[in-house]
Amino acid sequence: MNFESLWSQVTSSGKPVDAVGYYYEGTQSWAENMAYLFKGNNFFRWDLKENTALERSLPPKAMKESWTSIPFDRIDACLTWPAGVGPDYTKNLMYMFSGDKYISYDCAKQELHSQIRDIKDARPDFPFDALDATVIFPQDSCPDYAKNIAYMFYKDEYIKWDLTTDSLAVGSRKIKDGFPGYPFDGLDAAIVFPSSVGTHEAKGKIILIRGSRYVVWNSKPSTLFSGPHDLNLESPHNLNFESLWSQVTSSGSEE
């Protein structure tokens, strides 16, 4: 899981992974069981079924070459509504957050759905100024209290957002209080593995990444499974992207 060397030649925010996004279920067959890992202005696709990079022989792709309508240079967090959940206006949409702004992207049409908006203008009850990460537990293996809920993280706190009503369910709490055993003071990104996908150890679990370290979290029950682990070649999990970035031209600087 050596993210640091993978991203060393990519314009970045200084974090191993900025955000993880998923296409809306059923909108694009080629995107099923895929996670999109963003860092700075680049991304690559991760195969959740095989727990490996989809195109290991290719360099990461520039975000604006593949997602031409996305107006941001960096994605801080992504949120995709689960299939069949929520108001009609959320259907097929992936929400991308950058700073205190966000846009919505139509996964079915593969185009921008809404222009840049202020988070708090669109959702006045949203308590944070920005987002660091979002987590939706695997809906096929999660506690009842996590059904149709998005966990949204900012600094050392999180909220629970009701996906059925698109409204605040539970106000801000300290991560350490809601996730006993979680060892970090914040969350940068999360990779969610449905329990119905794949045969590897990570299925039904969540990789929670903070800086150059991560833990593996059980979805049901919601408990620490293992870690913390370092993001390096000795990681016990198959997230070693060492060779993926060899063709990337370095800018020599960090954003």
Secondary structure, 3 states (H helix, E strand, C coil): CCHHHHHCCCCCCCCCCCEEECCCCCCCHHHCCEEEEEECCEEEEEECCCCEECCCCCCCEEHHHHCCCCCCCCCCEEEECCCCCCCHHHCCEEEEEECCEEEEEECCCCEEEEEEEEHHHHCCCCCCCCCCEEECCCCCCCCHHHCCEEEEEECCEEEEEECCCCEEEEEEEEHHHHCCCCCCCCCCEEEECCCCCCCCCCCCEEEEEECCEEEEEECCCCCEEEEEEECCCCCCCCCCCHHHHCCCCCCCCCC
